[in-house]
Amino acid sequence: MTPGHGLGSGPARHERPELDELALTAARAADKLVASARERGAARWLAYFELLPDQLRDAPIVELRRIGMRARAAYGPKDSIRDVLPATVTEPLLDAIDRLLKGLARREMSGG
């Protein structure tokens, strides 16, 4: 059993369909970003993002914040995915990750 998948790790994703949908939307955007990185030969960013789509699809809710924050970190002021890939793939992922993080924050604030 992997860490975070045991008892007490929070509700299952199907119990929070709004969060599941936000994560799945982000996964679809991440798929496009990964494909673009592969097409452009952006090996560094491909390695950074390659696992992200599956993580967003499969991770338990309690792990989504960590995954989202890691994705968000690629949009830094000095070293950014935006410098390598087009806005048509970077901005939809950023928007989807931000929506996911906001949804998770709302869940935490409501105690659920």
C-alpha positions, 0 to 999 in steps of 0.5 A, a space after each residue: 500500500 502506498 502512503 496516503 492510500 490507507 484508512 484515514 486518508 480522506 474521502 474517496 474521489 467518487 464521494 467528492 465529484 466536484 473535486 474529481 472533475 476538477 482533477 480530471 479537467 486538469 489531467 486533460 490539460 496536462 495531457 496536452 502540455 505533455 504532448 507539446 513538450 514531447 513534440 518540441 523535444 523539451 526533455 526537461 519539462 517532459 520529465 517534470 510533467 510526464 507523470 502529472 496526467 496520471 497523478 491527477 487522474 488517480 491520486 486520492 484527494 489528500 494528495 491532490 494539493 501536493 500534486 497541484 502545487 508541484 505543477 504550479 511551481 513550474 510557472 516560476 518568475 525566473 524559470 517557467 514552462 511558459 518560456 518553452 511551450 506555447 500559451 495554448 498549452 501552458 495557460 489552460 493547465 495553469 487555469 485548471 490547476 488553480 481551479 483545482 487548488 481553489 476547490 481543495 481550499 473550499 473543501 478544507 474551509 468547509 471541513 469536508 
